[in-house]
Amino acid sequence: MKMRMSKIFQKTLLLNFVLFGVISISMSLMSALTLYNHMVDEYISKGKSIASSIAGSSVEILLNRDSSTIQSMIDQFKAIDGAAYVYVQDENGDIISHTFVPCVPEILKHSTSHPDEISVREITLPETGKVIDITKPILAGMAGYVHVGMDKELINKYVWIAIAKLQIVMFFIFWGSVFLLYLSVNRISEPLNKLTEYARKLSDHDFTASVEITSNDEIGLLAGTMQNMASELTTIISGLERAVTNATSELQDTLTYMKVIMDNLADGLLVIDVYGKISLTNPALSDLFGLEGQDVKGKDVKNFFTDEMNQLFNLVKGCEQEIYTSEITLNKRRIGKAVATPIHKKDSEDGTALCLGAVILVRDITYEKEVDNLKTDFISTVSHELRTPMTSILGFAKIIRKKLEKTVFPQCHTTDKKTQRAMNQVQDNIGIIVSEGERLTDLINDVLDIAKMESGKIDWKNNPVDMEEVINVSGQSTNPLWMSKNLDLQVDIEKNLPTIYGDRDRIMQVMMNLISNAVKFTKSGTITCTARAHDDEILISVSDTGSGISPEDQKKIFERFKQVGDTLTGKPKGTGLGLPICKQIVEHHNGRIWVDSKLSAGSSFHFTLAKGTPDTKVNFVPAHSKINSVGRRPGEKNSPLILVADDDPALNEFLSQILEEEGYRIITAVDGVEAVEVAKKQMPQLITMDLKMPRMDGAEAIRQLRMDPSTRHIPVIVISALAEGQKAGGDAALIKPIDDRRLIETIHGMLQEDLIMTDPCMVLGMEKAAPTQNLLVICPGKINYCTPSELWNQIEQGFKGTLFIPAEISTTLDLDRISSIPEVQLVIIPDN
């Protein structure tokens, strides 16, 4: 069997060869150098001996100039091994005798080396080569000099011969060692090769192979260990294969189950990696976005989905621990709600979260949206309709209170305590009815406000807003609240805040609501309002030192009709709509609102407002006919005739009573058709018109009256929801519930009757451009003018009376909010 040496032993043999070569060369060089130095020393010593011998025996001969005797003497030394030449010079340096053949070299003929004592030097002769020249003076040079040259080349020759012999010996020693190593390797290499081949089979997963090595040395022990390991590996791998088979089967079942779930999800599923490539979709998503039959896997999400979806992915791709939601437009004019969240995987080594992408769930909420719109429309309709009975309730309650106070109670002169107590209770009860009616009106206004926001029917303004002015005015507006509780209001506004574009009155509504809430839940301490510019938005905060909000309540305070605390036992004031309305307003301005709070440590409400862009759209208000007047005063027979048009009998009765009490003659109509017919027949001097009536609404009735030359001059006061009334085409608009005194004053003004008003009048505009001449009759000598920017300051300073607003600027104001102030009655004056 041919022997195969293992690679280890091949490398070992090569290493030994290199080491042996280095050792051999090193020994040869050391030996050669030692031999060379030794022979040089020996030749110098031998040359000195020859020179001394000749110099000692040739003194007389030299003195007698017996050159032949000297020549015979030096010829004897020429035969000594290593002697290259011998020659003798006289005291003048002339060569007397020499051993050169055929002649003395030129380099020695002119030698001037005459030392005082024996000297050694090295010279090079043309034919001989390097020679060690040893010079010995005879009688201190007086009788001459003896020169002996020792052949140095002969030394080199002997050294190289010695090196060659040493290398030959080393050569035989090396190969003898190789042979012995070869024999040793031959005994080790075969089991190693078998072991190597066995290891190769094991690496190829052939665990059934075996190796026949029966030696008791380390190789045999290693072979036995490897066979035991192979046997154990066979058992382990068999178990692992069974486990992998079972796991694979379970994984396939799980994947099939998950795929069935995803394919049957009613919601659309979209999984995107961190690079914006689509990883997974389901059939519901394809149906929602019209992607049936398209292969979108691995492609860019921007190429298949709307900008709304792309913006949602851009929000979540930062892989922050946040969930984002958005309403999006779906295929076939459907509406969807998308919820996006990042996908994280925790690293097992350091525990850090690795972001893998994002998952977006999309649900078709078209039906829910329709239901929600129906609910919103229902709330809006009910809220509008509630204002009509509230007008009757509050009106009749005030009439009853007025009758009791002016007519009944003064006639009841009694000392009976029981009767007096009953009279006081009746008076208090009527006051409670009026107070609770006004409170219910506020609730209706809030419900209507949020209903309009959710339905998108609210008229949002987009004007420049100075947040410093808004915050300061809001603080002044709420002055009675926090001053009454001895609280301190601090304002910290960053200098040079950028101007934002939005609805100033709505933003002020947010500020006032947050400050009011802070006052409500703070018994003592400080309320702080701050404003800071941050990137392309402004961050506003309202902080207090009140009771704080629990984490459970923080999750629901922005929900409708939800309030902090137990609403059954604590009975907090308010409707629970303030913060939801604030949330709607903030989100309309591309901002967000949130709260930071701890129990007993106060609360901080924060909201952001985007800077926005100016709106180039201009709102136009149609011009109305010039008001005609009859110039008559109330009387019994010739008093003005007023047509009251309203489909609510109670409201008709209420208006009839308060107007008849003022001396007017009253006729009524229950719908728009009857109102137009009665107006043409009876020709009243003034008409009060409800808007929502059967057969023909009030707006259409006003339009027909304006089209008829015989009735177009009749002044019309619209009595309805203010947002609708100012656009109906009437000459003035009053919001329900109606304050009877304001109504009487407005009617007197429309009829230009001589009336001294008990409350002041204020016109929104400049004095040099009075809106209408009728104001001089309504408010003789008592007209105050103020600009829109000063309006709230006037109200905060205690203005109570009638506020006249020209139609051309009415669209820039929050009329609903102004009308909610009990002491202020609004009248919209049309353009002349």
Secondary structure, DSSP 8 states (H G I E B T S, - for coil): ------HHHHHHHHHHHHHHHHHHHHHHHHHHHHHHHHHHHHHHHHHHHHHHHHHHH-HHHHHHT-HHHHHHHHHHHHTSTTEEEEEEE-TTS-EEEE--SSS--HHHHT-----SS-EEEEEEETTTEEEEEEEEEEGGGTSEEEEEEEEHHHHHHHHHHHHHHHHHHHHHHHHHHHHHHHHHHHHHHHHHHHHHHHHHHHHTT-TT-------SSHHHHHHHHHHHHHHHHHHHHHHHHHHHHHHHHHHHHHHHHHHHHHHT-SSEEEEEETTSBEEEE-HHHHHHHT-TT---TTSBGGGTS-HHHHHHHHHHTT--S--EEEEEE-GGG-EEEEEEEEEEEE-TTT--EEEEEEEEEEEE-HHHHHHHHHHHHHHHHHHHHHHHHHHHHHHHHHHHHHHIIIIIHHH-----HHHHHHHHHHHHHHHHHHHHHHHHHHHHHHHHHHHHHHHT-S----EEE-HHHHHHHHHHHTHHHHHHTT-EEEEEE-TT---EEE-HHHHHHHHHHHHHHHHHT-SSSEEEEEEEEETTEEEEEEEE-SS---HHHHTTTTSTT--SS-TTTT--SS-S-HHHHHHHHHHHTT--EEEEE-TTS-EEEEEEEE-------------------------SSSS-EEEEE-S-HHHHHHHHHHHHHTT-EEEEESSHHHHHHHHHHH--SEEEE-SS-SSS-HHHHHHHHHHSTTTTTS-EEEEE-HHHHTTTT-SEEEESS--HHHHHHHHHHHTT-----SS-EEEES-TTS-S-THHHHHSTT-EEEE-GGGHHHHHHTT--EEEEEEHHHHTTS-HHHHHT-TTEEEEEE---
